[in-house]
Amino acid sequence: MVRQLIVSYVLFIAGLLLTGCVDRTELNELGITTATGIDGHKGDWINTYQIIIPSAMTTGSGGSSTGASQSAVHTFSTRGKTLRETVTKSSLEYPRKLYFAQNNILVIGKKAAEQGIEEIIDIYLRNLDSRETVKVFIANGEARDFLKKLVPPEKIPGQALEKIIERDSKLGSIYPAISMYEFISKISSDSGAAGVPEISLEGSEPEKLDSVDVFKETSAKSKLKLSGLSLFQKDKRVGFLNEKESIGVSWLNNQIKNTTVNYVDGNVTSAFLIRKAKVKVTPIKNLNHYYLNVDVKATGDLLSASSQREMKDMQSIHQLQMQAAEIIKLQIQESWKALQQKNIDLIGVGNKIHHKYPKDWKKIKETWPEEFANMDIKIGVKMKLARPGLFEKSFNELLKNE
């Protein structure tokens, strides 16, 4: 009898354990967030969420099999004294639990970035549902306005921004992608600086990007575009680099994967595709000061040339290589000058000095911005043309021989 009671008790307990998770959340109860935007300042934050509509993902472009009648995302904003409060308040107006595991994009408004984003960083370090691998952007305006914009032909704007920065990193190398983890690592280093890609709205009718009707047009009159590099000193945005200045930073940070350089001098023009580049940046102590030695080795192809010389001529190939090297050197010099004027050590020179001259770094640490602004730079570029092209002469010369 006792044995039967024991067996019955064990079976009863096992039955309770096999009934499943009481607090589980079904997929149709989640609001899958693909991008977030943050505006405001300490004590008054606005958090914007771009949430996927699963039913719209299985239909035609923009979310409908009949054309573009339903958006693939829903966007809304909440306000609170803290960022955590803004998330909590989402339950007052949105019927699903926000799910951030698929959130790959964080857009921060320019005003918020200028006033300081310490609280934003803190929430990414302390909360398990916030991913440190999220890609960071700065909006040239309010982040909430940017998250409402559609980016044809992609259905999900957040994923479109991620693809744009990844494509540029691989093909143009102008604005390298930066994750929250990388951003935090850079601003907490000795140099204390980081660069974040900035996005802007261009065109005459930006409000049309709010509607799925934009998918019915062959060419939108407005668009979202990577427009520059926001400069951060610690947790505050303190400046901006344009496209020409940003490409030089990519060279100095050894982040060139593929890019095109153009040489123009009067009637002489050339275009080169850089396929491989290795850049070594070394601070050198000279008496009580430092200068920066930059050694660049690049390999690429000739895309076009207006030279009248035959391409098989070694002297001509050497001249083309010198043209490419000259442009690379000018790009680096322009960026270096801009960084010194703004006193922003975006390339981590302070980190390198600390590693190479640890005792000296203790002496110059407090006056590092002034030391950085007065540093000289020495640039050496070796360019190799792997394939001058299939034509032995320029096409311009071939036309003249007809």
C-alpha positions, 0 to 999 in steps of 0.5 A: 500500500505504501509502495503504491502511494509512493509511486502515485506521488512520483507520477503526480510530481512528474506530471506537474513538471511535464505540463510546460513553461507557465510563463512562456511567450508565444511568437504572436505575442511578441513585437519584434523590434528591428530598429530603435531611435533615441531622442531627448536628454537626461530626464526627458527621453523619447524612445522610438521602435520600428516593429516588424509586421509578420503578415506583411512580410509574406506578400508583395513589395511594401507588404501587399500582393496587390502592390503596396497597401500595407507597410512591413513595419509599424513605428511608435514612440514613448516618452519617459524620465529614463530610457527604461521607463520609456520601454515600460510605458510601451505596454500602455499603447502597444499590445505586444511585448517588445522583443529586442533580440533582432534589433540591429540598428540604433539611431540617435538624434543629433541633439541627444548626441550633442548633449551626451549619451552616457545613459544610452551607453549604460542601458546597453551595458546593464540590460541583457535584452539590449545587444552590444552588437547593434550598429550605431547611427547619428540622425541629422535631425530627430531619430524618430523622424528617420525611423518612419521613413521607408527605404525602397526596395527593402521592406524593412528600413532598419535592415536597409540601413544595415545593408547600406553601411555594410555595402559601403564598408566593403565597396567604398570604405568611406564610413566604416560600420561601428557597433555599440561595443566598438563605440564604447571601447573607443571612447573609453580608451586613452584617445577617448574618441570615436566616429559614427556614421551620420544619415541625412534626408535628401530631396524635395519631398521627404514626407512621401517616404512615410507612405507605402505609396513610395514603392509604386514609384520608379524613382523617389524624390527623397532618400535616406543617405550616409552623409558624414561622420559624427565625431565623439569625444567621450560620450558627446558629439563634438564635430563632423567630417565630410566624405572627403575627410572621412575616407582619409580616416579609413586609410589611417585606421587601416579599414580600406577594403575596396575603394576608388581613387580618381586623379585629375590634373588638367586634361589628364584623368585616371581612376583606380580601384584599390583592392588591397591596402595595408596601412601601418601608423607608428608614433615616433618620438623626436626629442620631447615631441612626436610625429606620426609615420604612416606607411601605406602599401596598396594594390589595385587595378586601373579603371580608366585613363586618358594618357596618350602613352601606351599602357604596356610602357613601364614608364607609363605604368609607373606614372599611373602608380605615382598618380594613385599614390599622390591621391591617397597621400592627399586624402590622408593629409586632408583628414589629418588636418581636419582631425588636428583642427578639431583636436579629435584623436580618431585614429588612436594615436594616444593609445599607440603612444601609451603602448609604445612609450608608457612612461612618457604617456603619464607625462603627456596624458593631461595635455594630450589634445595640445600635443596631438594638435601639434604633431607632424605627419610623414606619409609614404605610399607604395602603389602597385597596379596589378592589372593595367587593363586589357587595352594597351592604349587609352580608348581616346587614342584609339578613336584618334587612330580611326 
